[in-house]
Amino acid sequence: MVAPIYRIQFPPANSERLTQDAVEFGLVTDDTVQMLRFHDYSEIYKRPGLYEELFYGRLRCNSPGKVMELLERALQTDREPLTELRILDLGAGNGMMGEVLNRHGVARLVGVDIIPEARDAAFRDRPTVYDAYYVADLASVGGHLHDELKQWDFDCLTCVAALGFGDIPPRAFFNAIRFIKPNGWLAFNIKHSFLDVDDQTGFSRLVRALVFSKYFDVYHLELYRHRLSMEGRQLFYYALVGRLTAPLPDDFLESHGIAD
């Protein structure tokens, strides 16, 4: 399927004052301009190629490649083959990270996203990437879905460009981690401020608690340019890859005062 050519307009530079998830862009169609937020994923995914054009074409996002690079290096350190990984791709979206993982020949790849339009876009644009794709809210996973995800026997969790803006709450990320086997891998990226002790949001506290806990060994933590802002500023994220040393306890969030 050939994606349409989109005309995208960025608003004046006063958008600098907006938080990253509140920034808008204009989608020009004929003589009309429809304003969409960067995080209006359900609307963006309905339009083939728009997500790629906006974030990868115009704003030069390179996070899937960076997280993949660090995961490969970590596996090489422990002399483990990438091709045997069974991966849960959280916040899978339309499959940008999944496409990179699939290209490297991982054994199994399962996507999860809370937005039905994400799964629809992934099946439309990348129909051979995922072995399965679930539309689910992992903040409250149970019953049949819990059992089905457990049966995949995951030993790696990836999550790229989906953490920290309310898209995936702490409880959902915590539950996703608990689907990964002991000694399994976590590979994800986060906004650079989430490791700052001044950031007391639940997700920031969760990441810091995980990094400094006895349950997780950090292999690589690298500050890199995630993408450009609309004004051309560099937006920096951390890419983080590490290994679980033991299952996270049931009360991990509560014991660190982390709200869902």
C-alpha positions in Angstrom: 0.0 0.0 0.0 1.4 3.3 -1.1 0.9 6.0 1.6 -0.5 9.4 0.6 1.7 12.5 0.6 0.7 14.6 3.5 1.0 18.4 3.9 1.9 19.1 7.5 2.0 22.6 9.1 3.7 23.4 12.4 2.3 26.2 14.4 4.3 29.3 15.5 7.1 28.9 18.0 5.0 29.7 21.0 4.3 26.0 21.2 7.6 25.8 23.1 5.5 26.5 26.2 3.4 23.4 25.7 4.3 20.0 27.2 5.5 17.5 24.7 2.2 15.6 24.7 0.1 18.7 24.2 1.9 20.0 21.0 -0.3 20.2 17.9 0.4 20.2 14.2 -1.8 21.0 11.2 -2.8 18.5 8.6 -3.6 20.3 5.4 -6.4 18.9 3.2 -7.5 21.0 0.2 -8.2 24.4 1.8 -8.8 23.2 5.3 -6.4 22.6 8.2 -7.2 20.0 10.8 -5.3 20.4 14.1 -4.1 17.2 15.8 -2.1 16.7 18.9 1.1 14.7 18.7 -0.6 12.2 21.0 -3.8 11.9 19.1 -2.7 8.5 18.0 -6.1 7.1 17.2 -6.5 9.8 14.5 -2.9 9.6 13.3 -2.9 5.9 12.9 -6.1 6.0 10.7 -4.0 7.7 8.0 -1.5 5.4 6.4 2.0 6.8 6.6 1.2 9.9 8.6 2.9 8.7 11.8 6.0 7.9 9.9 6.0 11.2 7.9 5.5 13.3 11.1 7.9 11.6 13.6 10.4 9.9 11.4 10.4 12.1 8.3 9.9 15.6 9.6 11.2 15.2 13.2 13.9 12.6 12.6 13.0 10.2 15.4 15.6 7.4 15.7 14.6 5.7 19.0 13.8 2.2 17.6 17.3 1.9 16.1 18.9 3.2 19.3 17.1 0.8 21.6 17.8 -2.1 19.2 21.5 -1.2 19.2 21.8 -1.3 23.0 19.8 -4.5 23.2 22.1 -6.2 20.7 25.1 -5.0 22.7 23.7 -6.3 25.9 23.0 -9.7 24.4 26.5 -9.9 22.9 28.0 -9.1 26.4 26.2 -12.3 27.8 26.8 -14.2 24.5 23.1 -14.8 24.0 21.5 -15.0 20.5 19.0 -12.4 19.6 17.1 -14.9 17.4 15.9 -16.8 20.5 14.2 -13.9 22.2 10.4 -14.0 22.8 9.5 -10.4 23.0 6.5 -8.5 24.3 6.4 -5.1 22.6 4.4 -2.8 24.9 2.8 0.3 23.4 3.5 -1.3 20.0 1.6 1.3 18.0 1.7 0.8 14.3 4.7 -1.5 14.6 7.8 0.8 14.1 9.8 -1.0 16.9 8.3 -4.3 15.9 9.6 -3.9 12.4 13.1 -3.4 13.6 12.9 -6.4 15.9 11.4 -8.6 13.2 14.1 -7.6 10.8 16.7 -9.0 13.3 14.9 -12.3 13.3 13.6 -12.6 16.9 11.9 -15.9 17.7 8.5 -14.6 18.7 7.1 -11.0 18.8 3.8 -10.0 20.4 2.4 -6.5 20.4 0.2 -4.9 22.9 -1.5 -1.5 22.7 -4.5 0.1 24.3 -5.7 1.7 21.1 -7.6 -0.5 18.5 -6.4 1.9 15.7 -2.8 0.9 16.6 -3.5 -2.7 15.9 -5.4 -1.9 12.8 -2.5 0.2 11.5 0.0 -2.5 12.3 -1.9 -5.2 10.5 -2.5 -2.8 7.6 1.0 -1.5 7.2 3.1 -4.3 8.6 1.0 -7.5 8.4 3.9 -10.0 8.9 5.7 -8.4 11.8 3.8 -9.6 14.9 2.9 -13.2 15.8 0.0 -11.8 17.7 -1.3 -8.3 18.7 -3.6 -7.6 21.6 -5.6 -4.5 22.3 -5.6 -4.4 26.1 -5.1 -2.2 29.1 -2.4 -3.9 31.1 -3.2 -1.8 34.1 -5.9 -4.3 34.9 -5.0 -7.5 33.1 -6.5 -10.7 34.4 -8.4 -13.9 33.5 -8.1 -15.3 30.0 -5.8 -12.5 28.7 -3.4 -12.9 31.6 -3.2 -16.7 31.0 -2.7 -16.2 27.2 0.1 -13.7 27.6 1.8 -16.0 30.2 1.8 -18.8 27.7 4.0 -16.9 25.3 6.9 -17.4 27.8 8.4 -13.9 27.2 12.0 -13.3 28.0 12.2 -9.7 26.8 10.1 -6.5 27.1 10.5 -3.6 24.7 8.7 -0.3 24.9 9.8 2.6 22.7 8.4 6.2 22.7 5.4 5.2 24.8 6.3 5.8 28.5 5.9 8.7 30.8 3.1 10.9 29.3 0.1 9.0 30.7 0.0 6.7 27.6 1.2 3.8 29.8 0.6 4.3 33.5 3.0 2.8 36.1 0.7 -0.1 36.9 0.6 -1.2 33.2 4.4 -1.0 32.9 4.8 -2.9 36.1 2.3 -5.6 35.0 4.1 -5.9 31.7 7.4 -6.5 33.4 5.9 -9.3 35.4 5.1 -11.2 32.2 8.9 -11.4 31.6 10.7 -14.5 32.9 13.5 -14.2 35.6 16.8 -13.3 33.9 14.7 -11.7 31.0 15.6 -8.4 29.4 14.0 -5.0 29.5 14.7 -2.5 26.7 13.0 0.9 26.6 13.4 4.6 26.4 12.3 7.5 28.6 12.4 11.3 28.6 15.7 12.4 30.2 13.9 14.2 33.0 12.4 11.0 34.3 15.7 10.1 36.0 15.8 13.4 37.8 15.1 13.2 41.5 13.1 16.4 41.2 10.6 14.6 39.1 8.1 13.0 41.5 5.6 11.6 39.0 4.6 8.0 39.5 6.3 6.8 36.4 9.6 8.6 37.1 9.6 7.1 40.6 9.0 3.7 39.2 11.9 3.9 36.8 14.3 5.1 39.5 13.1 2.4 41.9 13.6 -0.3 39.3 17.1 1.0 38.2 18.3 1.1 41.8 16.6 -2.1 43.0 18.1 -5.6 43.6 15.7 -6.9 40.9 17.3 -5.3 37.9 20.8 -5.0 36.5 21.5 -2.1 34.1 23.6 -3.0 31.2 23.4 0.1 29.1 22.0 3.6 29.9 22.7 6.1 27.2 21.5 9.7 26.7 20.7 10.3 23.0 18.7 12.5 20.7 15.2 11.0 20.5 14.0 13.4 17.9 13.6 17.1 17.0 11.0 19.4 18.3 8.9 21.4 15.8 11.2 24.3 16.4 14.2 22.2 15.6 15.5 21.7 19.1 17.0 18.4 20.0 14.9 16.3 22.5 17.0 14.0 24.5 15.9 10.7 26.0 17.6 7.9 27.8 17.7 4.4 26.2 18.0 1.8 28.9 18.6 -1.9 28.6 19.0 -4.3 31.5 18.2 -7.7 32.9 15.8 -8.8 35.6 17.6 -10.7 38.4 14.4 -11.8 40.2 10.6 -11.3 39.8 9.3 -7.9 41.1 7.3 -8.5 44.3 3.5 -7.9 44.3 3.9 -4.8 46.5 6.8 -3.2 44.6 4.7 -0.1 43.6 3.1 0.3 47.0 6.4 -0.1 48.9 7.9 2.8 46.9 4.9 5.0 47.3 4.0 4.8 43.6 0.4 5.6 42.6 -1.1 3.8 39.6 
